[in-house]
Every structure is written in structure tokens, then in C-alpha cells.
Amino acid sequence: MVNHALFFSDLALRIAGVNYLPKYDVVVLDEAHTIEDVAGQHFGLKISEAGLKYQLRTLYDVKNNKGC
């Protein structure tokens, strides 16, 4: 049994070629009522409205009538 935050930290490290937890075949997540949030924090993408607008302007800027 493992805490889900620790499990996702280990998964993120394994992607980088490092492991913290010993090898496992089965995982039982304890009290995983926030599992979606924790997984998102480790592997998700965060973007603000301003960040999204900036990225879209790189595709096409209406003011300058230019795009990439």
C-alpha cells in the first residue's frame, strides 16, 4: 500500500530514469480521494487564460495581420 502522492512522485522520477520505490507489480492506493488533482500536479499541463491567448497570438495576430 502506498500514498498516492508518493506513488505519482515515484512515477515522475521513473520517467526521468530514477526510482524511489522498490519494483512493484501491483499498487494499492490508500485514501485516493484527491487522486485526480495529485496526478494532474505531477503530469498535467497548467495554462492561464493569458498564456493561452499568448500562444494563440503566435499562430495568428489579428492586430498585425500576421501568423506563423
CHARMM internal coordinates of N, CA and C (Angstrom, degrees):
IC EDIT
DIST 1 N 1 CA 1.4430
DIST 1 CA 1 C 1.5326
ANGL 1 N 1 CA 1 C 107.87
DIST 1 C 2 N 1.3322
ANGL 1 CA 1 C 2 N 115.20
DIHE 1 N 1 CA 1 C 2 N 141.06
DIST 2 N 2 CA 1.4572
ANGL 1 C 2 N 2 CA 119.25
DIHE 1 CA 1 C 2 N 2 CA -178.36
DIST 2 CA 2 C 1.5247
ANGL 2 N 2 CA 2 C 109.49
DIHE 1 C 2 N 2 CA 2 C -144.06
DIST 2 C 3 N 1.3036
ANGL 2 CA 2 C 3 N 115.36
DIHE 2 N 2 CA 2 C 3 N 148.57
DIST 3 N 3 CA 1.4552
ANGL 2 C 3 N 3 CA 122.35
DIHE 2 CA 2 C 3 N 3 CA 173.66
DIST 3 CA 3 C 1.5295
ANGL 3 N 3 CA 3 C 107.90
DIHE 2 C 3 N 3 CA 3 C -67.06
DIST 3 C 4 N 1.3266
ANGL 3 CA 3 C 4 N 117.24
DIHE 3 N 3 CA 3 C 4 N 137.30
DIST 4 N 4 CA 1.4641
ANGL 3 C 4 N 4 CA 119.90
DIHE 3 CA 3 C 4 N 4 CA -175.24
DIST 4 CA 4 C 1.5278
ANGL 4 N 4 CA 4 C 112.90
DIHE 3 C 4 N 4 CA 4 C -65.01
DIST 4 C 5 N 1.3118
ANGL 4 CA 4 C 5 N 119.18
DIHE 4 N 4 CA 4 C 5 N -32.47
DIST 5 N 5 CA 1.4643
ANGL 4 C 5 N 5 CA 120.64
DIHE 4 CA 4 C 5 N 5 CA 177.92
DIST 5 CA 5 C 1.5308
ANGL 5 N 5 CA 5 C 110.23
DIHE 4 C 5 N 5 CA 5 C -65.42
DIST 5 C 6 N 1.3164
ANGL 5 CA 5 C 6 N 116.41
DIHE 5 N 5 CA 5 C 6 N -41.97
DIST 6 N 6 CA 1.4593
ANGL 5 C 6 N 6 CA 120.63
DIHE 5 CA 5 C 6 N 6 CA 177.51
DIST 6 CA 6 C 1.5284
ANGL 6 N 6 CA 6 C 110.74
DIHE 5 C 6 N 6 CA 6 C -65.89
DIST 6 C 7 N 1.3176
ANGL 6 CA 6 C 7 N 116.64
DIHE 6 N 6 CA 6 C 7 N -39.61
DIST 7 N 7 CA 1.4655
ANGL 6 C 7 N 7 CA 120.87
DIHE 6 CA 6 C 7 N 7 CA 179.30
DIST 7 CA 7 C 1.5264
ANGL 7 N 7 CA 7 C 111.24
DIHE 6 C 7 N 7 CA 7 C -61.00
DIST 7 C 8 N 1.3414
ANGL 7 CA 7 C 8 N 116.97
DIHE 7 N 7 CA 7 C 8 N -47.21
DIST 8 N 8 CA 1.4634
ANGL 7 C 8 N 8 CA 119.55
DIHE 7 CA 7 C 8 N 8 CA -179.20
DIST 8 CA 8 C 1.5238
ANGL 8 N 8 CA 8 C 111.90
DIHE 7 C 8 N 8 CA 8 C -70.03
DIST 8 C 9 N 1.3229
ANGL 8 CA 8 C 9 N 117.58
DIHE 8 N 8 CA 8 C 9 N -30.78
DIST 9 N 9 CA 1.4658
ANGL 8 C 9 N 9 CA 119.78
DIHE 8 CA 8 C 9 N 9 CA 173.64
DIST 9 CA 9 C 1.5192
ANGL 9 N 9 CA 9 C 109.99
DIHE 8 C 9 N 9 CA 9 C -63.45
DIST 9 C 10 N 1.3328
ANGL 9 CA 9 C 10 N 116.12
DIHE 9 N 9 CA 9 C 10 N -42.57
DIST 10 N 10 CA 1.4529
ANGL 9 C 10 N 10 CA 120.44
DIHE 9 CA 9 C 10 N 10 CA 177.83
DIST 10 CA 10 C 1.5286
ANGL 10 N 10 CA 10 C 111.09
DIHE 9 C 10 N 10 CA 10 C -63.53
DIST 10 C 11 N 1.3334
ANGL 10 CA 10 C 11 N 117.38
DIHE 10 N 10 CA 10 C 11 N -42.28
DIST 11 N 11 CA 1.4708
ANGL 10 C 11 N 11 CA 119.86
DIHE 10 CA 10 C 11 N 11 CA 178.09
DIST 11 CA 11 C 1.5231
ANGL 11 N 11 CA 11 C 111.30
DIHE 10 C 11 N 11 CA 11 C -60.49
DIST 11 C 12 N 1.3269
ANGL 11 CA 11 C 12 N 116.60
DIHE 11 N 11 CA 11 C 12 N -42.47
DIST 12 N 12 CA 1.4662
ANGL 11 C 12 N 12 CA 120.18
DIHE 11 CA 11 C 12 N 12 CA 179.32
DIST 12 CA 12 C 1.5214
ANGL 12 N 12 CA 12 C 110.45
DIHE 11 C 12 N 12 CA 12 C -63.29
DIST 12 C 13 N 1.3298
ANGL 12 CA 12 C 13 N 117.25
DIHE 12 N 12 CA 12 C 13 N -39.70
DIST 13 N 13 CA 1.4608
ANGL 12 C 13 N 13 CA 120.39
DIHE 12 CA 12 C 13 N 13 CA 177.71
DIST 13 CA 13 C 1.5225
ANGL 13 N 13 CA 13 C 111.33
DIHE 12 C 13 N 13 CA 13 C -66.72
DIST 13 C 14 N 1.3353
ANGL 13 CA 13 C 14 N 117.22
DIHE 13 N 13 CA 13 C 14 N -38.76
DIST 14 N 14 CA 1.4621
ANGL 13 C 14 N 14 CA 120.61
DIHE 13 CA 13 C 14 N 14 CA -179.99
DIST 14 CA 14 C 1.5212
ANGL 14 N 14 CA 14 C 111.43
DIHE 13 C 14 N 14 CA 14 C -62.76
DIST 14 C 15 N 1.3080
ANGL 14 CA 14 C 15 N 117.06
DIHE 14 N 14 CA 14 C 15 N -34.73
DIST 15 N 15 CA 1.4704
ANGL 14 C 15 N 15 CA 120.54
DIHE 14 CA 14 C 15 N 15 CA 176.30
DIST 15 CA 15 C 1.5285
ANGL 15 N 15 CA 15 C 109.84
DIHE 14 C 15 N 15 CA 15 C -62.07
DIST 15 C 16 N 1.3328
ANGL 15 CA 15 C 16 N 115.92
DIHE 15 N 15 CA 15 C 16 N -33.73
DIST 16 N 16 CA 1.4661
ANGL 15 C 16 N 16 CA 121.33
DIHE 15 CA 15 C 16 N 16 CA 179.05
DIST 16 CA 16 C 1.5270
ANGL 16 N 16 CA 16 C 111.75
DIHE 15 C 16 N 16 CA 16 C -84.90
DIST 16 C 17 N 1.3495
ANGL 16 CA 16 C 17 N 117.20
DIHE 16 N 16 CA 16 C 17 N 1.29
DIST 17 N 17 CA 1.4578
ANGL 16 C 17 N 17 CA 120.23
DIHE 16 CA 16 C 17 N 17 CA 177.38
DIST 17 CA 17 C 1.5189
ANGL 17 N 17 CA 17 C 115.13
DIHE 16 C 17 N 17 CA 17 C 92.41
DIST 17 C 18 N 1.3189
ANGL 17 CA 17 C 18 N 117.06
DIHE 17 N 17 CA 17 C 18 N 10.90
DIST 18 N 18 CA 1.4598
ANGL 17 C 18 N 18 CA 122.17
DIHE 17 CA 17 C 18 N 18 CA -179.99
DIST 18 CA 18 C 1.5187
ANGL 18 N 18 CA 18 C 108.13
DIHE 17 C 18 N 18 CA 18 C -122.70
DIST 18 C 19 N 1.3097
ANGL 18 CA 18 C 19 N 117.36
DIHE 18 N 18 CA 18 C 19 N 144.20
DIST 19 N 19 CA 1.4605
ANGL 18 C 19 N 19 CA 118.01
DIHE 18 CA 18 C 19 N 19 CA 173.77
DIST 19 CA 19 C 1.5229
ANGL 19 N 19 CA 19 C 109.83
DIHE 18 C 19 N 19 CA 19 C -126.80
DIST 19 C 20 N 1.3102
ANGL 19 CA 19 C 20 N 115.18
DIHE 19 N 19 CA 19 C 20 N 143.55
DIST 20 N 20 CA 1.4562
ANGL 19 C 20 N 20 CA 122.72
DIHE 19 CA 19 C 20 N 20 CA -179.66
DIST 20 CA 20 C 1.5214
ANGL 20 N 20 CA 20 C 110.09
DIHE 19 C 20 N 20 CA 20 C -102.81
DIST 20 C 21 N 1.3149
ANGL 20 CA 20 C 21 N 116.20
DIHE 20 N 20 CA 20 C 21 N -44.14
DIST 21 N 21 CA 1.4596
ANGL 20 C 21 N 21 CA 121.46
DIHE 20 CA 20 C 21 N 21 CA 178.95
DIST 21 CA 21 C 1.5279
ANGL 21 N 21 CA 21 C 109.84
DIHE 20 C 21 N 21 CA 21 C -86.09
DIST 21 C 22 N 1.3271
ANGL 21 CA 21 C 22 N 116.45
DIHE 21 N 21 CA 21 C 22 N 154.23
DIST 22 N 22 CA 1.4678
ANGL 21 C 22 N 22 CA 118.09
DIHE 21 CA 21 C 22 N 22 CA 175.38
DIST 22 CA 22 C 1.5252
ANGL 22 N 22 CA 22 C 111.10
DIHE 21 C 22 N 22 CA 22 C -66.64
DIST 22 C 23 N 1.3339
ANGL 22 CA 22 C 23 N 116.28
DIHE 22 N 22 CA 22 C 23 N 164.39
DIST 23 N 23 CA 1.4632
ANGL 22 C 23 N 23 CA 121.36
DIHE 22 CA 22 C 23 N 23 CA 179.28
DIST 23 CA 23 C 1.5273
ANGL 23 N 23 CA 23 C 109.56
DIHE 22 C 23 N 23 CA 23 C -56.81
DIST 23 C 24 N 1.3307
ANGL 23 CA 23 C 24 N 116.28
DIHE 23 N 23 CA 23 C 24 N 140.90
DIST 24 N 24 CA 1.4640
ANGL 23 C 24 N 24 CA 120.41
DIHE 23 CA 23 C 24 N 24 CA -179.48
DIST 24 CA 24 C 1.5156
ANGL 24 N 24 CA 24 C 110.06
DIHE 23 C 24 N 24 CA 24 C -140.65
DIST 24 C 25 N 1.3215
ANGL 24 CA 24 C 25 N 114.83
DIHE 24 N 24 CA 24 C 25 N 153.18
DIST 25 N 25 CA 1.4604
ANGL 24 C 25 N 25 CA 121.60
DIHE 24 CA 24 C 25 N 25 CA 176.07
DIST 25 CA 25 C 1.5246
ANGL 25 N 25 CA 25 C 110.79
DIHE 24 C 25 N 25 CA 25 C -109.29
DIST 25 C 26 N 1.3205
ANGL 25 CA 25 C 26 N 116.45
DIHE 25 N 25 CA 25 C 26 N -26.86
DIST 26 N 26 CA 1.4621
ANGL 25 C 26 N 26 CA 122.58
DIHE 25 CA 25 C 26 N 26 CA -178.10
DIST 26 CA 26 C 1.5245
ANGL 26 N 26 CA 26 C 108.07
DIHE 25 C 26 N 26 CA 26 C -135.72
DIST 26 C 27 N 1.3243
ANGL 26 CA 26 C 27 N 116.23
DIHE 26 N 26 CA 26 C 27 N 142.73
DIST 27 N 27 CA 1.4619
ANGL 26 C 27 N 27 CA 121.12
DIHE 26 CA 26 C 27 N 27 CA 178.21
DIST 27 CA 27 C 1.5163
ANGL 27 N 27 CA 27 C 108.89
DIHE 26 C 27 N 27 CA 27 C -126.02
DIST 27 C 28 N 1.3132
ANGL 27 CA 27 C 28 N 116.24
DIHE 27 N 27 CA 27 C 28 N 133.00
DIST 28 N 28 CA 1.4616
ANGL 27 C 28 N 28 CA 122.28
DIHE 27 CA 27 C 28 N 28 CA 172.64
DIST 28 CA 28 C 1.5121
ANGL 28 N 28 CA 28 C 105.67
DIHE 27 C 28 N 28 CA 28 C -114.37
DIST 28 C 29 N 1.3233
ANGL 28 CA 28 C 29 N 116.10
DIHE 28 N 28 CA 28 C 29 N 116.53
DIST 29 N 29 CA 1.4640
ANGL 28 C 29 N 29 CA 120.77
DIHE 28 CA 28 C 29 N 29 CA -178.48
DIST 29 CA 29 C 1.5211
ANGL 29 N 29 CA 29 C 109.15
DIHE 28 C 29 N 29 CA 29 C -90.79
DIST 29 C 30 N 1.3177
ANGL 29 CA 29 C 30 N 115.71
DIHE 29 N 29 CA 29 C 30 N 126.97
DIST 30 N 30 CA 1.4491
ANGL 29 C 30 N 30 CA 122.72
DIHE 29 CA 29 C 30 N 30 CA -177.58
DIST 30 CA 30 C 1.5239
ANGL 30 N 30 CA 30 C 110.46
DIHE 29 C 30 N 30 CA 30 C -91.73
DIST 30 C 31 N 1.3239
ANGL 30 CA 30 C 31 N 116.36
DIHE 30 N 30 CA 30 C 31 N 131.52
DIST 31 N 31 CA 1.4713
ANGL 30 C 31 N 31 CA 122.61
DIHE 30 CA 30 C 31 N 31 CA 176.60
DIST 31 CA 31 C 1.5253
ANGL 31 N 31 CA 31 C 111.80
DIHE 30 C 31 N 31 CA 31 C 46.59
DIST 31 C 32 N 1.3068
ANGL 31 CA 31 C 32 N 115.97
DIHE 31 N 31 CA 31 C 32 N 61.52
DIST 32 N 32 CA 1.4611
ANGL 31 C 32 N 32 CA 121.83
DIHE 31 CA 31 C 32 N 32 CA -174.05
DIST 32 CA 32 C 1.5233
ANGL 32 N 32 CA 32 C 112.71
DIHE 31 C 32 N 32 CA 32 C -93.29
DIST 32 C 33 N 1.3145
ANGL 32 CA 32 C 33 N 117.67
DIHE 32 N 32 CA 32 C 33 N 38.25
DIST 33 N 33 CA 1.4661
ANGL 32 C 33 N 33 CA 120.34
DIHE 32 CA 32 C 33 N 33 CA -178.47
DIST 33 CA 33 C 1.5295
ANGL 33 N 33 CA 33 C 113.28
DIHE 32 C 33 N 33 CA 33 C -69.83
DIST 33 C 34 N 1.3097
ANGL 33 CA 33 C 34 N 117.86
DIHE 33 N 33 CA 33 C 34 N -13.93
DIST 34 N 34 CA 1.4727
ANGL 33 C 34 N 34 CA 120.83
DIHE 33 CA 33 C 34 N 34 CA 176.31
DIST 34 CA 34 C 1.5210
ANGL 34 N 34 CA 34 C 111.14
DIHE 33 C 34 N 34 CA 34 C -117.44
DIST 34 C 35 N 1.3153
ANGL 34 CA 34 C 35 N 117.20
DIHE 34 N 34 CA 34 C 35 N 26.25
DIST 35 N 35 CA 1.4683
ANGL 34 C 35 N 35 CA 121.06
DIHE 34 CA 34 C 35 N 35 CA -173.55
DIST 35 CA 35 C 1.5327
ANGL 35 N 35 CA 35 C 112.67
DIHE 34 C 35 N 35 CA 35 C -60.34
DIST 35 C 36 N 1.3272
ANGL 35 CA 35 C 36 N 117.74
DIHE 35 N 35 CA 35 C 36 N -38.34
DIST 36 N 36 CA 1.4664
ANGL 35 C 36 N 36 CA 119.63
DIHE 35 CA 35 C 36 N 36 CA -179.38
DIST 36 CA 36 C 1.5225
ANGL 36 N 36 CA 36 C 111.23
DIHE 35 C 36 N 36 CA 36 C -63.63
DIST 36 C 37 N 1.3329
ANGL 36 CA 36 C 37 N 116.64
DIHE 36 N 36 CA 36 C 37 N -42.80
DIST 37 N 37 CA 1.4657
ANGL 36 C 37 N 37 CA 120.47
DIHE 36 CA 36 C 37 N 37 CA 179.86
DIST 37 CA 37 C 1.5291
ANGL 37 N 37 CA 37 C 111.24
DIHE 36 C 37 N 37 CA 37 C -65.32
DIST 37 C 38 N 1.3241
ANGL 37 CA 37 C 38 N 115.86
DIHE 37 N 37 CA 37 C 38 N -43.49
DIST 38 N 38 CA 1.4627
ANGL 37 C 38 N 38 CA 119.79
DIHE 37 CA 37 C 38 N 38 CA -178.62
DIST 38 CA 38 C 1.5254
ANGL 38 N 38 CA 38 C 110.59
DIHE 37 C 38 N 38 CA 38 C -66.46
DIST 38 C 39 N 1.3204
ANGL 38 CA 38 C 39 N 117.65
DIHE 38 N 38 CA 38 C 39 N -43.27
DIST 39 N 39 CA 1.4645
ANGL 38 C 39 N 39 CA 120.52
DIHE 38 CA 38 C 39 N 39 CA 177.51
DIST 39 CA 39 C 1.5287
ANGL 39 N 39 CA 39 C 110.31
DIHE 38 C 39 N 39 CA 39 C -61.98
DIST 39 C 40 N 1.3173
ANGL 39 CA 39 C 40 N 116.58
DIHE 39 N 39 CA 39 C 40 N -41.17
DIST 40 N 40 CA 1.4656
ANGL 39 C 40 N 40 CA 120.53
DIHE 39 CA 39 C 40 N 40 CA 178.14
DIST 40 CA 40 C 1.5140
ANGL 40 N 40 CA 40 C 112.49
DIHE 39 C 40 N 40 CA 40 C -62.83
DIST 40 C 41 N 1.3389
ANGL 40 CA 40 C 41 N 116.34
DIHE 40 N 40 CA 40 C 41 N -37.93
DIST 41 N 41 CA 1.4647
ANGL 40 C 41 N 41 CA 119.90
DIHE 40 CA 40 C 41 N 41 CA 178.34
DIST 41 CA 41 C 1.5267
ANGL 41 N 41 CA 41 C 111.32
DIHE 40 C 41 N 41 CA 41 C -65.14
DIST 41 C 42 N 1.3253
ANGL 41 CA 41 C 42 N 117.25
DIHE 41 N 41 CA 41 C 42 N -34.18
DIST 42 N 42 CA 1.4547
ANGL 41 C 42 N 42 CA 120.66
DIHE 41 CA 41 C 42 N 42 CA -177.94
DIST 42 CA 42 C 1.5300
ANGL 42 N 42 CA 42 C 112.99
DIHE 41 C 42 N 42 CA 42 C -84.36
DIST 42 C 43 N 1.3393
ANGL 42 CA 42 C 43 N 117.22
DIHE 42 N 42 CA 42 C 43 N -34.84
DIST 43 N 43 CA 1.4594
ANGL 42 C 43 N 43 CA 119.81
DIHE 42 CA 42 C 43 N 43 CA -172.00
DIST 43 CA 43 C 1.5233
ANGL 43 N 43 CA 43 C 113.99
DIHE 42 C 43 N 43 CA 43 C -127.16
DIST 43 C 44 N 1.3136
ANGL 43 CA 43 C 44 N 116.93
DIHE 43 N 43 CA 43 C 44 N -4.45
DIST 44 N 44 CA 1.4561
ANGL 43 C 44 N 44 CA 120.05
DIHE 43 CA 43 C 44 N 44 CA -174.19
DIST 44 CA 44 C 1.5099
ANGL 44 N 44 CA 44 C 113.23
DIHE 43 C 44 N 44 CA 44 C -82.57
DIST 44 C 45 N 1.2979
ANGL 44 CA 44 C 45 N 113.72
DIHE 44 N 44 CA 44 C 45 N 171.32
DIST 45 N 45 CA 1.4501
ANGL 44 C 45 N 45 CA 122.10
DIHE 44 CA 44 C 45 N 45 CA 178.72
DIST 45 CA 45 C 1.5237
ANGL 45 N 45 CA 45 C 107.77
DIHE 44 C 45 N 45 CA 45 C -110.74
DIST 45 C 46 N 1.3016
ANGL 45 CA 45 C 46 N 116.70
DIHE 45 N 45 CA 45 C 46 N 129.65
DIST 46 N 46 CA 1.4591
ANGL 45 C 46 N 46 CA 120.62
DIHE 45 CA 45 C 46 N 46 CA 177.69
DIST 46 CA 46 C 1.5238
ANGL 46 N 46 CA 46 C 108.20
DIHE 45 C 46 N 46 CA 46 C -110.36
DIST 46 C 47 N 1.3170
ANGL 46 CA 46 C 47 N 115.51
DIHE 46 N 46 CA 46 C 47 N 132.84
DIST 47 N 47 CA 1.4602
ANGL 46 C 47 N 47 CA 119.48
DIHE 46 CA 46 C 47 N 47 CA 177.19
DIST 47 CA 47 C 1.5283
ANGL 47 N 47 CA 47 C 108.05
DIHE 46 C 47 N 47 CA 47 C -147.33
DIST 47 C 48 N 1.2958
ANGL 47 CA 47 C 48 N 115.37
DIHE 47 N 47 CA 47 C 48 N 138.60
DIST 48 N 48 CA 1.4589
ANGL 47 C 48 N 48 CA 120.65
DIHE 47 CA 47 C 48 N 48 CA 178.33
DIST 48 CA 48 C 1.5257
ANGL 48 N 48 CA 48 C 109.15
DIHE 47 C 48 N 48 CA 48 C -92.04
DIST 48 C 49 N 1.3101
ANGL 48 CA 48 C 49 N 115.87
DIHE 48 N 48 CA 48 C 49 N 170.28
DIST 49 N 49 CA 1.4612
ANGL 48 C 49 N 49 CA 119.84
DIHE 48 CA 48 C 49 N 49 CA 177.16
DIST 49 CA 49 C 1.5278
ANGL 49 N 49 CA 49 C 110.00
DIHE 48 C 49 N 49 CA 49 C -62.27
DIST 49 C 50 N 1.3308
ANGL 49 CA 49 C 50 N 115.75
DIHE 49 N 49 CA 49 C 50 N -41.88
DIST 50 N 50 CA 1.4694
ANGL 49 C 50 N 50 CA 119.55
DIHE 49 CA 49 C 50 N 50 CA 178.88
DIST 50 CA 50 C 1.5280
ANGL 50 N 50 CA 50 C 110.93
DIHE 49 C 50 N 50 CA 50 C -64.20
DIST 50 C 51 N 1.3266
ANGL 50 CA 50 C 51 N 116.95
DIHE 50 N 50 CA 50 C 51 N -39.54
DIST 51 N 51 CA 1.4559
ANGL 50 C 51 N 51 CA 120.51
DIHE 50 CA 50 C 51 N 51 CA 178.31
DIST 51 CA 51 C 1.5127
ANGL 51 N 51 CA 51 C 112.07
DIHE 50 C 51 N 51 CA 51 C -64.53
DIST 51 C 52 N 1.3287
ANGL 51 CA 51 C 52 N 116.32
DIHE 51 N 51 CA 51 C 52 N -39.96
DIST 52 N 52 CA 1.4543
ANGL 51 C 52 N 52 CA 120.82
DIHE 51 CA 51 C 52 N 52 CA 178.19
DIST 52 CA 52 C 1.5262
ANGL 52 N 52 CA 52 C 110.72
DIHE 51 C 52 N 52 CA 52 C -65.21
DIST 52 C 53 N 1.3296
ANGL 52 CA 52 C 53 N 116.95
DIHE 52 N 52 CA 52 C 53 N -44.06
DIST 53 N 53 CA 1.4666
ANGL 52 C 53 N 53 CA 120.44
DIHE 52 CA 52 C 53 N 53 CA 178.24
DIST 53 CA 53 C 1.5274
ANGL 53 N 53 CA 53 C 110.81
DIHE 52 C 53 N 53 CA 53 C -61.38
DIST 53 C 54 N 1.3223
ANGL 53 CA 53 C 54 N 117.28
DIHE 53 N 53 CA 53 C 54 N -40.59
DIST 54 N 54 CA 1.4647
ANGL 53 C 54 N 54 CA 120.92
DIHE 53 CA 53 C 54 N 54 CA 178.48
DIST 54 CA 54 C 1.5274
ANGL 54 N 54 CA 54 C 110.39
DIHE 53 C 54 N 54 CA 54 C -60.80
DIST 54 C 55 N 1.3189
ANGL 54 CA 54 C 55 N 116.49
DIHE 54 N 54 CA 54 C 55 N -46.77
DIST 55 N 55 CA 1.4616
ANGL 54 C 55 N 55 CA 120.36
DIHE 54 CA 54 C 55 N 55 CA -179.55
DIST 55 CA 55 C 1.5277
ANGL 55 N 55 CA 55 C 111.38
DIHE 54 C 55 N 55 CA 55 C -63.35
DIST 55 C 56 N 1.3249
ANGL 55 CA 55 C 56 N 116.85
DIHE 55 N 55 CA 55 C 56 N -40.30
DIST 56 N 56 CA 1.4614
ANGL 55 C 56 N 56 CA 119.96
DIHE 55 CA 55 C 56 N 56 CA 178.59
DIST 56 CA 56 C 1.5224
ANGL 56 N 56 CA 56 C 111.47
DIHE 55 C 56 N 56 CA 56 C -66.25
DIST 56 C 57 N 1.3508
ANGL 56 CA 56 C 57 N 117.09
DIHE 56 N 56 CA 56 C 57 N -35.07
DIST 57 N 57 CA 1.4762
ANGL 56 C 57 N 57 CA 120.19
DIHE 56 CA 56 C 57 N 57 CA 177.83
DIST 57 CA 57 C 1.5229
ANGL 57 N 57 CA 57 C 111.24
DIHE 56 C 57 N 57 CA 57 C -66.34
DIST 57 C 58 N 1.3259
ANGL 57 CA 57 C 58 N 117.72
DIHE 57 N 57 CA 57 C 58 N -27.14
DIST 58 N 58 CA 1.4603
ANGL 57 C 58 N 58 CA 118.81
DIHE 57 CA 57 C 58 N 58 CA 177.03
DIST 58 CA 58 C 1.5223
ANGL 58 N 58 CA 58 C 110.69
DIHE 57 C 58 N 58 CA 58 C -69.18
DIST 58 C 59 N 1.3311
ANGL 58 CA 58 C 59 N 116.04
DIHE 58 N 58 CA 58 C 59 N -25.48
DIST 59 N 59 CA 1.4602
ANGL 58 C 59 N 59 CA 119.72
DIHE 58 CA 58 C 59 N 59 CA 176.56
DIST 59 CA 59 C 1.5246
ANGL 59 N 59 CA 59 C 110.94
DIHE 58 C 59 N 59 CA 59 C -78.17
DIST 59 C 60 N 1.3360
ANGL 59 CA 59 C 60 N 115.79
DIHE 59 N 59 CA 59 C 60 N -44.37
DIST 60 N 60 CA 1.4623
ANGL 59 C 60 N 60 CA 119.65
DIHE 59 CA 59 C 60 N 60 CA 178.06
DIST 60 CA 60 C 1.5227
ANGL 60 N 60 CA 60 C 108.97
DIHE 59 C 60 N 60 CA 60 C -157.72
DIST 60 C 61 N 1.3080
ANGL 60 CA 60 C 61 N 117.14
DIHE 60 N 60 CA 60 C 61 N 122.07
DIST 61 N 61 CA 1.4590
ANGL 60 C 61 N 61 CA 123.28
DIHE 60 CA 60 C 61 N 61 CA 178.67
DIST 61 CA 61 C 1.5192
ANGL 61 N 61 CA 61 C 108.88
DIHE 60 C 61 N 61 CA 61 C -103.06
DIST 61 C 62 N 1.3263
ANGL 61 CA 61 C 62 N 116.03
DIHE 61 N 61 CA 61 C 62 N 111.38
DIST 62 N 62 CA 1.4593
ANGL 61 C 62 N 62 CA 121.95
DIHE 61 CA 61 C 62 N 62 CA -176.11
DIST 62 CA 62 C 1.5403
ANGL 62 N 62 CA 62 C 110.22
DIHE 61 C 62 N 62 CA 62 C -62.72
DIST 62 C 63 N 1.3227
ANGL 62 CA 62 C 63 N 117.59
DIHE 62 N 62 CA 62 C 63 N -40.84
DIST 63 N 63 CA 1.4734
ANGL 62 C 63 N 63 CA 121.07
DIHE 62 CA 62 C 63 N 63 CA -177.31
DIST 63 CA 63 C 1.5286
ANGL 63 N 63 CA 63 C 111.62
DIHE 62 C 63 N 63 CA 63 C -61.30
DIST 63 C 64 N 1.3105
ANGL 63 CA 63 C 64 N 116.63
DIHE 63 N 63 CA 63 C 64 N -41.85
DIST 64 N 64 CA 1.4682
ANGL 63 C 64 N 64 CA 120.82
DIHE 63 CA 63 C 64 N 64 CA -177.33
DIST 64 CA 64 C 1.5090
ANGL 64 N 64 CA 64 C 113.14
DIHE 63 C 64 N 64 CA 64 C -97.27
DIST 64 C 65 N 1.3277
ANGL 64 CA 64 C 65 N 116.36
DIHE 64 N 64 CA 64 C 65 N -2.88
DIST 65 N 65 CA 1.4650
ANGL 64 C 65 N 65 CA 122.11
DIHE 64 CA 64 C 65 N 65 CA -178.39
DIST 65 CA 65 C 1.5316
ANGL 65 N 65 CA 65 C 111.47
DIHE 64 C 65 N 65 CA 65 C 52.38
DIST 65 C 66 N 1.3559
ANGL 65 CA 65 C 66 N 114.48
DIHE 65 N 65 CA 65 C 66 N 42.27
DIST 66 N 66 CA 1.4569
ANGL 65 C 66 N 66 CA 120.64
DIHE 65 CA 65 C 66 N 66 CA -179.01
DIST 66 CA 66 C 1.5158
ANGL 66 N 66 CA 66 C 110.36
DIHE 65 C 66 N 66 CA 66 C -130.94
DIST 66 C 67 N 1.2896
ANGL 66 CA 66 C 67 N 115.14
DIHE 66 N 66 CA 66 C 67 N 152.96
DIST 67 N 67 CA 1.4601
ANGL 66 C 67 N 67 CA 121.77
DIHE 66 CA 66 C 67 N 67 CA 175.79
DIST 67 CA 67 C 1.5091
ANGL 67 N 67 CA 67 C 110.09
DIHE 66 C 67 N 67 CA 67 C -149.05
DIST 67 C 68 N 1.3071
ANGL 67 CA 67 C 68 N 115.28
DIHE 67 N 67 CA 67 C 68 N 172.55
DIST 68 N 68 CA 1.4745
ANGL 67 C 68 N 68 CA 117.22
DIHE 67 CA 67 C 68 N 68 CA -179.61
DIST 68 CA 68 C 1.5083
ANGL 68 N 68 CA 68 C 111.13
DIHE 67 C 68 N 68 CA 68 C -97.01
END
COOR INIT
IC SEED 1 N 1 CA 1 C
IC BUILD
